[in-house]
Amino acid sequence: MSSVPVFLLKKLYVKGSLKNTATGFELAIQNTIAPATLVSLGPLRVDGVEYPLAQTTVLLPNSIKLSMADVSTQAPLRFNVGDKVTIQVAGQPLPAGPHKITISPKTKEAGVLAIPAEDTIA
């Protein structure tokens, strides 16, 4: 488990960023804590449903899109303070209403994080 307090992790999620897209749904996180090196990304969970990394991509601040499965210790992803990334999930759009989200990146600096969030699709 991470040494980062949950109240800080909650601040990483960009409230209001959860929305349906033509190919599924997306949400965003923004680094407001400290520079980090992502060495892997665990599956994204929404309302207890796990979405495989193969159907999840990350849109980086420089408009580069990469599969979450491509992030590894050999190909880490630098996540600087202020950086905002959009996580896009291919599949069924989410139903309108509130949703519970868990994003689970592993960082070189703090280990596995479990970023909890709640957001609503109108």
C-alpha positions as CSV (number, residue, x, y, z in Angstrom):
1,M,0.0,0.0,0.0
2,S,1.1,3.5,-0.7
3,S,2.5,6.0,1.9
4,V,0.5,8.8,0.2
5,P,-2.6,9.8,2.3
6,V,-6.0,9.1,0.6
7,F,-7.0,12.8,1.0
8,L,-4.1,13.7,-1.3
9,L,-4.8,11.0,-3.8
10,K,-8.4,12.1,-4.1
11,K,-7.1,15.5,-5.3
12,L,-5.5,13.9,-8.3
13,Y,-8.8,13.2,-9.9
14,V,-10.2,16.1,-12.1
15,K,-13.8,16.4,-10.8
16,G,-16.3,16.7,-13.6
17,S,-14.0,15.0,-16.2
18,L,-16.0,11.7,-16.4
19,K,-17.9,11.7,-19.6
20,N,-19.1,9.4,-22.3
21,T,-17.5,9.5,-25.7
22,A,-18.3,8.0,-29.1
23,T,-16.2,5.0,-28.3
24,G,-16.7,4.5,-24.5
25,F,-15.9,7.0,-21.8
26,E,-13.0,9.1,-20.4
27,L,-11.8,10.8,-17.2
28,A,-8.8,12.8,-16.2
29,I,-6.2,13.1,-13.5
30,Q,-3.8,16.0,-12.8
31,N,-0.7,15.8,-10.7
32,T,-1.0,18.2,-7.8
33,I,1.3,16.4,-5.4
34,A,4.9,15.7,-6.5
35,P,6.8,14.6,-9.6
36,A,6.3,10.8,-10.2
37,T,7.5,8.1,-12.5
38,L,4.7,5.7,-13.5
39,V,6.1,2.2,-14.0
40,S,2.8,0.4,-14.5
41,L,-0.9,1.0,-14.5
42,G,-3.4,-1.3,-12.9
43,P,-6.8,-1.9,-14.3
44,L,-9.3,1.0,-14.0
45,R,-12.4,0.2,-12.0
46,V,-15.8,1.9,-12.3
47,D,-18.6,0.7,-10.0
48,G,-16.6,-2.4,-9.3
49,V,-16.2,-3.3,-13.0
50,E,-12.6,-3.8,-14.1
51,Y,-11.6,-2.4,-17.5
52,P,-8.7,-4.3,-19.1
53,L,-5.6,-2.3,-19.9
54,A,-5.9,-3.4,-23.6
55,Q,-9.0,-1.2,-24.0
56,T,-7.5,1.8,-22.1
57,T,-5.4,4.5,-23.5
58,V,-3.8,7.6,-22.0
59,L,-3.8,11.0,-23.8
60,L,-0.7,12.8,-22.6
61,P,-0.3,16.6,-22.2
62,N,1.7,16.7,-25.5
63,S,-1.2,15.1,-27.4
64,I,0.6,11.7,-27.6
65,K,-1.8,8.8,-27.1
66,L,-0.5,5.5,-25.6
67,S,-1.9,2.2,-24.4
68,M,-1.9,1.9,-20.6
69,A,-0.4,-1.6,-21.2
70,D,2.7,0.0,-22.8
71,V,3.8,1.7,-19.5
72,S,6.4,-0.4,-17.7
73,T,9.7,-0.2,-15.8
74,Q,11.4,-0.4,-19.2
75,A,9.1,2.4,-20.6
76,P,8.1,4.5,-17.6
77,L,5.9,7.6,-17.9
78,R,7.1,10.8,-16.2
79,F,4.2,12.6,-14.5
80,N,5.3,16.0,-13.4
81,V,3.4,18.4,-11.2
82,G,0.7,20.2,-13.2
83,D,0.6,17.4,-15.9
84,K,-2.9,16.4,-16.8
85,V,-3.7,13.1,-18.5
86,T,-7.0,11.9,-20.0
87,I,-7.7,8.2,-19.6
88,Q,-9.9,6.9,-22.4
89,V,-11.7,3.5,-22.2
90,A,-13.1,1.8,-25.2
91,G,-16.3,0.0,-24.7
92,Q,-19.9,0.7,-23.6
93,P,-20.7,4.2,-22.4
94,L,-21.5,4.5,-18.7
95,P,-25.1,5.0,-17.6
96,A,-26.2,8.5,-16.4
97,G,-25.8,9.0,-12.7
98,P,-23.0,8.8,-10.0
99,H,-20.1,6.4,-10.4
100,K,-17.3,5.2,-8.1
101,I,-13.9,5.1,-9.7
102,T,-10.5,3.6,-8.7
103,I,-7.4,4.3,-10.7
104,S,-4.4,2.2,-9.7
105,P,-1.0,3.4,-11.0
106,K,2.3,2.1,-9.7
107,T,5.0,4.7,-9.2
108,K,8.7,4.3,-8.7
109,E,8.6,6.7,-5.8
110,A,5.5,5.6,-3.8
111,G,4.6,2.1,-5.0
112,V,1.0,1.2,-5.9
113,L,-1.5,4.0,-5.5
114,A,-5.3,3.5,-5.3
115,I,-6.8,6.8,-6.4
116,P,-10.5,6.9,-5.3
117,A,-12.9,9.2,-7.1
118,E,-16.6,9.8,-7.4
119,D,-18.1,11.6,-10.4
120,T,-21.4,11.8,-12.2
121,I,-22.5,11.5,-15.8
122,A,-25.4,13.8,-16.5
